[in-house]
Amino acid sequence: MSGWQRHMDLLIALNNALRIHGRDGVIDSGLRRVGDMPMLVVGNVVIEVKGPAFVVTRTDEFGDALSRTTQAADDVHAAAKHILTTS
């Protein structure tokens, strides 16, 4: 499996976990692609895959980065809960 496909599969799994753990079961999210890099955008949070981890960047209303954290990509449910509780 290519690296791009692995990243996309992880982001899809994370998106599904976010929907499961979200307050109403529905979140405003979307998979995007910048160049060859897939990313998941959830409100003011941009999530990318770098190696074995999700890189979670919180932005302001203008898209400027406010903070950046890393979450292990091996447990998408734990990562989803962390993203939802810190947003």
Secondary structure, 3 states (H helix, E strand, C coil): CCHHHHHHHHHHHHHHHHHHHCCCCCCCEEEEEECCEEEEEECCEEEEEECCEEEEEEECCCCCEEEEEEEECCCHHHHHHHHHHCC
